[in-house]
Amino acid sequence: MMGEGFGHWGRTFAIPTLIYPGFRKRSLQAIQKDVEVFTQAAAYGHHRFLVTEIGCGLAGFTAKDIAPFFAGCVDLPNVTLPASFWRVLNQGRR
């Protein structure tokens, strides 16, 4: 939804990693809180979510920074995480 940077819209869920204008990074703490909201919504929703490597492009974060926030999605059958996130999450299980 144009102009809406966070939340569930149609078949998507937006989690912002940059602050506009200026393209400044959002804090990892702010992103983590948004991912927690996403995880709760996904747990009770009927939609399938294909998670991208959020924050790992223009925002400059790494999978190691972001993936741990998605640990609550590991057992959700309607959430698919990127391979780079799985590598990080599986390292934490050892």
N, C-alpha and C positions, 0 to 999 in steps of 0.2 A: 504494500500500500504506500503510494508516494507520500512522502512527508512523515511517515510513521516509522521510527527506527527500532521499535521494540514490540514484541508480542506476536500473538497468533493472528494471522490474516489469511483467510481462505485455507489453502493447503500448505502454508508455510508458517515458520516461526522465526522472526527476526531477532538476532542478538547482536547489538552494535559493539564494535571494537574500536571505532574511531569517533572522535568528537568533531562535528562540523560546526562552523567553518574552521579551517586551519589544519584539518587532518591530524589532530593530536590524538595520541593513544589514550584510550580509557584505561583506568587502573585495573589491574588484575582482580582486585577485590570487587569492583563493580561488575566486571564480566562474570565472576564466579556467582554473584548473587543472581544475575540474569539467567545463568545456566541452571541454577537451582529452581527458579520459576519454570523454566522450560521442562526440566526433569519431572516436576510435579504435574505439569499440564500433560506431558506425554504419557505419564503413568495412568492417567484417567481418561485419556482421549481415545478416539477411534481412528485417528490418522496414522499413516506411516511416515516417519521422519528419516530422511537421508541427510545426516549431518555432514557438513563440509568442514574443511580445516579452518574454522573461523579464527580470525586474528593472525593467521600464519602467512598472510600475503602483505598487503599494504601496511597493516598495523605493526608488522615486524616481530610478532611473538613466535615462539616455536611450539611444536606439538608437546614438548616437555613442559611448557608453561601452561597450556590450555587443557590438554587431555585429562589431567587429574580431576578437573571440574566435572567431567562427564562420567565419573566412576558410578554414579547412581543410575546411569542408563545401561550399564552392562547387562543386566538381567531383563531389560524391557524388550519384549519381542517385536515391538513396532518402531524401534530406534536402531538405525544402522550407523555405526561410527566408521570414520576413515581408518585405513590400515595404519597410518602413522600414529593415530590415537591408541589403537589396539596395542601397538608395540610398546608404547609408554606404559599403558595400563597393565599389560602382562608383566613388565619388569617389576612393577610394584607388588605383584602377587608372589614373587619368588621368595 
